[in-house]
Amino acid sequence: MRGRKLRILVPVKHGFKEFVNVTHDPTMNRTNVTGYCIDVFHAVIEALPYDVPYEFFAFAKPKSYDDLVNQVFLGNYDAAVGDITIRANRSLYVDFTLPYTESGISMVVPIKDNNNSKNTWVFLKPLTWDLWAASGCFFIFIGFVVWVLEHRINKDFRGSPNQHKLLVRPLNHGFCPP
């Protein structure tokens, strides 16, 4: 390996070019490789305590990224840099770095309810009774703290307990029945 440049394979694609963008400059007869993945690669190379010579090679005709990974496995190239998804079948042939970005891809599917019960209160399902009790206690505690701080300077916070019930009831109608 000493004295030899690393041969780095880079995918050429016509779409989302923010991760990897390969362009050819005909006047200089040079291939320019840019993008987020390339910036991460450059940062890693620069952080190494020794010089690592490398050269990018454009992989222009992939049927899939599996073809690109296969080229590294066959030894035609030393590595590949790009937006390559880590999959189990690809991991059998090459080693991957740790992921440095998340795709954010998700799937929304309908829930099939076996008992067909459409419940208006379904939004309460993720919350436990302990959480509701803690929320109620904090509501009362914060109300008490506000009363302690305000009752000496605010006339609306003075009066008989019945007047306080009338003041508090509209605020906590969600927690206490009328």
C-alpha positions in Angstrom: 0.0 0.0 0.0 3.0 2.3 0.6 3.3 4.9 -2.2 0.0 3.9 -3.8 -3.1 6.2 -4.0 -6.4 5.0 -2.5 -8.9 4.4 -5.3 -12.2 5.9 -4.0 -15.4 5.1 -5.9 -18.1 7.8 -6.0 -21.6 7.3 -7.4 -22.8 9.5 -10.2 -26.6 10.2 -10.0 -29.1 12.6 -11.5 -31.2 13.7 -8.6 -30.4 14.7 -5.0 -26.9 16.1 -5.4 -26.4 17.7 -2.0 -24.8 14.4 -0.7 -22.6 13.6 -3.7 -22.3 15.6 -6.9 -19.9 14.5 -9.7 -19.3 17.0 -12.6 -16.7 16.9 -15.3 -14.8 20.1 -16.4 -14.0 19.6 -20.1 -11.6 22.6 -20.2 -9.4 21.3 -17.5 -10.2 17.6 -18.3 -10.8 17.0 -14.6 -13.7 15.5 -12.6 -15.0 17.6 -9.7 -16.5 15.7 -6.7 -18.4 17.8 -4.1 -21.2 17.3 -1.6 -21.7 16.6 2.1 -20.3 13.0 2.0 -17.2 14.3 0.3 -16.8 17.1 2.9 -17.0 14.4 5.6 -14.4 12.3 3.8 -12.1 15.3 3.4 -12.5 16.1 7.2 -11.6 12.6 8.2 -8.5 12.5 5.9 -7.3 15.9 7.2 -7.7 14.7 10.8 -5.3 11.7 10.2 -1.8 12.2 11.6 -0.2 11.1 8.3 -0.7 11.9 4.6 -3.1 9.6 2.7 -3.1 10.1 -1.1 -6.3 9.3 -2.8 -8.1 9.7 -6.1 -11.8 9.8 -6.8 -13.3 7.6 -9.6 -16.8 8.3 -10.8 -19.1 5.2 -11.0 -21.5 6.3 -13.7 -23.5 3.2 -14.6 -24.7 1.6 -11.5 -27.9 -0.5 -11.8 -28.0 -0.2 -8.0 -25.7 0.7 -5.1 -25.1 -3.1 -4.8 -23.0 -2.9 -8.0 -20.9 -0.1 -6.4 -20.4 -2.1 -3.2 -19.5 -5.2 -5.3 -16.7 -3.2 -7.0 -15.1 -2.5 -3.7 -15.6 -6.2 -2.6 -13.9 -7.4 -5.8 -10.9 -5.2 -5.1 -11.3 -3.0 -8.1 -11.4 0.0 -5.7 -10.2 0.5 -2.2 -13.3 2.3 -0.8 -16.5 4.1 -1.8 -17.8 7.4 -0.6 -21.4 8.5 -1.0 -24.9 8.2 0.2 -24.7 4.4 0.5 -27.3 2.8 2.7 -26.0 0.2 5.1 -27.9 -3.0 4.5 -27.5 -6.5 5.8 -26.6 -8.0 2.4 -24.0 -5.3 1.7 -22.5 -5.7 5.2 -21.6 -9.3 4.3 -19.1 -8.1 1.7 -17.7 -4.8 2.9 -17.3 -2.9 6.2 -19.1 0.4 6.7 -18.3 3.4 8.9 -20.7 4.4 11.6 -23.6 6.4 10.1 -23.0 10.1 10.3 -26.4 11.2 9.1 -30.0 10.0 9.4 -32.2 9.7 6.4 -35.3 10.8 8.2 -37.4 8.4 6.1 -40.5 7.1 7.8 -43.7 5.4 6.9 -47.2 6.3 7.8 -49.7 3.4 7.8 -53.3 3.1 9.1 -53.8 1.2 12.3 -56.1 -1.9 12.0 -58.2 -2.0 15.1 -59.5 -5.5 15.9 -62.4 -4.4 18.1 -63.4 -1.4 15.8 -63.7 0.9 18.8 -63.3 4.5 17.7 -62.6 6.4 20.8 -62.6 10.1 21.1 -60.1 9.9 24.0 -57.5 7.9 22.1 -55.0 10.7 22.5 -54.9 9.9 26.3 -53.8 6.4 25.6 -50.0 7.1 25.7 -50.3 8.9 29.0 -50.4 6.8 32.2 -52.5 7.5 35.3 -49.3 8.4 37.2 -48.5 11.1 34.6 -52.1 12.5 34.9 -51.8 12.5 38.7 -48.4 14.3 38.5 -49.9 16.8 36.1 -52.8 17.5 38.4 -50.5 17.8 41.4 -48.3 20.3 39.5 -51.4 22.2 38.4 -52.5 22.6 42.1 -48.9 23.4 43.3 -48.4 26.1 40.6 -51.8 27.6 41.5 -50.8 27.6 45.2 -47.4 29.3 44.4 -49.2 32.0 42.3 -51.7 32.6 45.1 -48.9 32.9 47.7 -47.0 35.4 45.5 -50.1 37.4 44.4 -52.6 37.4 47.3 -50.9 40.3 49.2 -50.7 42.7 46.2 -53.6 41.6 44.0 -57.1 42.2 45.3 -58.6 39.5 43.1 -56.7 36.9 45.2 -58.3 38.0 48.5 -61.6 37.0 49.9 -63.5 34.0 51.2 -62.8 30.3 50.2 -66.1 30.3 48.2 -64.8 33.2 46.1 -61.6 31.3 45.5 -63.6 28.3 44.3 -65.3 30.4 41.7 -62.0 31.8 40.6 -60.3 28.4 40.3 -63.1 26.3 38.9 -63.0 27.8 35.3 -59.2 27.2 35.3 -59.3 23.5 36.2 -62.5 22.3 34.7 -60.6 19.7 32.8 -59.4 18.1 36.0 -62.4 18.4 38.3 -66.1 17.8 37.5 -68.5 20.7 38.1 
